[in-house]
């Protein structure tokens, strides 16, 4: 999908100059809905927000930045044929589903529900006084009618503050949550001045979402809520200009 705000930058590495073309989706360009108990920003078309130019990126279909009031949440509702995951930034997320899972997730944890041929679930903020801030993300599966499945990523002490760590993958390696798609998701957590790298292979694409903070991606400056994509193979370099937390999607 074509997105607004293309930018080019040159990065000098290993005696070669790599030109990376980024398509930038600024936080201010996102859709927005405020339901009182739910304040949500939509990177792609969702609910009442519809933009034919913003229908997703490759298999990435939904990326919502949600804030839920204390004691409120999404009541039980159905889904099918979608990989749905949540990444908690602040507060507590309580999850229940028709597969029998009942979990409370804290900041830095990820849950992934493969809806497959059909599940029902609810997502709530169980706290009476603390707000909940999390990312709700949908990725299209590789096929329809798959068996529903629930998976989690819980960081080890070594992974908690790692600059770059794999959190979702199709093979579950390194303790990552399992997904029914050729997609890898990495969490970046960078203090000021720290750098992370990612090698993008030919034929694949990256979407980067800055959850909070600010960084420079091969010369392009991004801040909280910004997204950017590239299909340029080569080395991607992310340098934090503020304490930063971000998700990087490497997609077929």
C-alpha positions in Angstrom: 0.0 0.0 0.0 1.3 3.5 -0.8 1.8 5.6 2.3 2.4 9.3 2.6 5.8 10.9 3.2 8.6 9.2 1.3 12.1 10.0 2.4 15.6 8.9 1.2 18.7 8.6 3.3 22.2 7.4 2.8 24.0 5.3 5.4 27.7 4.7 5.2 28.6 1.2 6.4 31.3 -1.4 5.5 32.8 1.0 2.9 29.6 1.1 1.0 26.9 3.7 0.8 23.4 2.2 1.1 20.5 4.3 0.0 17.4 3.5 1.9 13.9 4.7 0.9 11.5 5.1 3.7 7.8 5.7 3.5 6.8 7.6 6.6 3.4 7.6 8.3 3.5 10.4 10.9 1.6 10.0 14.2 -0.5 13.1 13.4 -1.7 11.5 10.1 -3.3 8.5 11.9 -7.0 8.0 12.3 -8.4 8.8 15.8 -11.5 7.7 17.8 -12.4 8.7 21.3 -15.2 6.7 23.0 -14.6 8.1 26.4 -13.4 4.8 28.0 -11.2 4.1 24.9 -8.9 6.6 23.2 -7.4 5.0 20.1 -5.1 6.0 17.2 -5.3 3.9 14.0 -2.2 3.6 11.7 -4.4 1.8 9.2 -8.1 1.8 8.4 -10.1 0.5 11.3 -13.7 0.8 12.5 -15.2 4.1 11.5 -11.9 5.4 10.2 -11.4 4.5 6.5 -8.8 5.6 4.1 -8.4 3.6 0.9 -4.7 4.5 0.9 -4.2 3.1 4.4 -5.5 -0.5 4.3 -2.3 -2.1 5.7 1.2 -3.0 4.7 1.8 -6.5 3.3 0.3 -8.9 5.9 0.1 -6.2 8.6 -3.5 -5.2 8.7 -4.2 -3.3 12.0 -2.0 -1.3 14.3 -4.0 0.5 17.0 -2.5 2.6 19.8 -5.1 2.1 22.6 -5.6 3.7 26.0 -8.3 2.2 28.1 -9.8 3.8 31.2 -9.7 2.0 34.6 -12.2 -0.8 34.9 -13.2 -0.7 31.3 -12.5 -2.8 28.2 -13.6 -4.7 25.2 -16.5 -7.2 26.0 -16.6 -10.7 24.7 -16.7 -10.6 20.9 -15.7 -13.0 18.0 -12.8 -13.1 15.6 -11.7 -15.5 12.9 -8.9 -15.9 10.3 -6.6 -13.3 11.9 -3.4 -13.3 14.0 -4.1 -10.8 16.8 -1.5 -9.7 19.3 -1.2 -7.1 22.1 1.9 -5.4 23.4 1.4 -3.8 26.9 3.2 -0.4 27.4 1.6 0.7 30.7 -0.9 -0.8 33.2 -2.4 -4.3 33.1 -4.2 -6.1 30.3 -6.6 -8.9 31.3 -7.4 -11.4 28.6 -10.1 -14.2 28.5 -10.9 -16.4 25.5 -13.1 -19.3 24.5 -10.0 -21.6 24.5 -9.9 -21.3 28.3 -7.1 -18.8 28.6 -7.3 -16.2 31.4 -4.2 -14.1 31.7 -3.1 -10.7 33.0 -0.2 -9.1 31.2 2.2 -6.4 32.4 4.3 -3.9 30.5 6.8 -5.5 28.1 4.7 -8.7 27.7 3.1 -9.9 24.5 0.1 -12.2 23.9 -0.7 -13.6 20.5 -4.1 -15.2 19.7 -4.4 -17.1 16.4 -8.2 -16.8 15.8 -8.2 -19.4 13.0 -11.6 -20.9 12.4 -13.1 -18.9 15.2 -12.7 -17.7 18.8 -14.3 -15.3 21.2 -12.4 -13.2 23.7 -12.4 -10.1 25.9 -9.7 -7.6 26.8 -10.1 -5.4 30.0 -8.2 -3.0 32.2 -8.8 -4.7 35.6 -7.3 -1.8 37.6 -9.8 0.5 39.5 -7.4 3.5 39.2 -4.6 2.9 36.6 -5.0 3.5 32.9 -4.0 0.8 30.4 -1.9 1.7 27.3 -1.2 -1.1 24.8 -0.8 -1.7 21.1 -3.4 -3.9 19.3 -2.0 -5.5 16.1 -3.6 -7.7 13.5 -1.6 -9.7 10.9 -3.3 -11.8 8.2 -2.5 -15.5 8.5 -1.0 -17.6 5.8 -4.3 -19.6 5.4 -8.0 -19.7 6.5 -9.7 -22.1 8.8 -6.6 -22.9 10.9 -6.8 -24.3 14.4 -7.1 -21.5 17.0 -4.0 -21.1 19.2 -2.8 -18.9 22.1 0.9 -18.0 22.6 2.8 -15.5 24.7 6.2 -13.8 24.9 7.6 -13.1 28.3 11.0 -11.6 28.4 13.8 -13.2 30.3 15.9 -11.0 32.6 18.5 -10.8 29.8 15.8 -9.8 27.2 14.1 -7.2 29.3 16.3 -4.4 28.3 18.0 -5.9 25.2 18.4 -3.4 22.4 16.7 -5.8 19.9 14.9 -9.1 20.7 12.7 -11.4 18.6 9.2 -11.5 20.2 7.1 -13.2 17.4 8.1 -15.7 14.7 6.6 -18.5 12.6 8.9 -21.1 14.3 8.8 -19.9 17.9 12.6 -19.8 18.2 14.3 -18.1 21.1 11.1 -18.3 23.1 9.1 -16.1 20.7 5.4 -16.3 20.4 4.1 -18.4 17.4 2.4 -16.9 14.4 0.7 -18.5 11.3 2.5 -16.2 8.9 6.0 -15.5 7.4 6.5 -12.6 9.8 9.0 -11.8 12.4 8.4 -9.1 15.0 11.3 -7.6 17.0 11.1 -5.2 20.0 13.6 -2.4 20.2 14.4 -0.9 23.5 17.1 1.8 23.3 18.5 4.3 25.8 19.7 7.6 24.5 22.7 7.2 22.2 22.3 3.4 21.7 22.1 1.8 18.2 20.4 -1.3 16.9 20.8 -3.0 13.5 18.6 -5.1 11.3 19.5 -6.8 8.0 16.6 -6.7 5.5 16.8 -9.4 2.9 15.8 -9.0 -0.7 12.1 -9.6 -1.3 11.1 -8.7 2.2 9.9 -5.5 3.8 10.1 -3.7 7.2 7.5 -1.7 9.0 8.8 0.2 12.1 6.4 1.6 14.7 7.8 3.9 17.4 5.7 3.2 20.5 7.5 6.0 22.5 10.6 8.0 22.3 12.6 9.1 19.2 15.1 7.5 16.9 16.9 8.0 13.6 16.4 5.2 11.0 19.1 5.5 8.3 18.9 9.2 8.6 15.1 9.6 8.9 13.9 11.0 12.2 10.9 9.3 13.8 9.1 10.1 17.1 6.4 8.5 19.3 3.5 7.2 17.2 5.3 7.5 13.9 5.6 4.6 11.5 7.9 3.9 8.5 8.3 1.2 5.9 11.0 0.2 3.5 11.6 -2.5 1.0 15.2 -1.6 0.3 17.4 -4.6 1.1 20.5 -4.0 3.3 21.5 -2.8 6.7 19.0 -0.8 8.7 20.4 1.3 11.5 18.3 2.7 14.4 19.9 5.3 16.7 18.0 6.5 19.7 17.9 10.3 20.3 15.6 9.7 23.4 14.8 6.6 25.4 12.9 4.6 22.8 10.6 1.5 22.6 9.6 0.3 19.1 8.3 -2.7 17.2 9.9 -3.8 14.0 8.0 -6.0 11.6 10.0 -8.1 9.0 7.4 -9.3 6.5 7.4 -11.5 3.5 
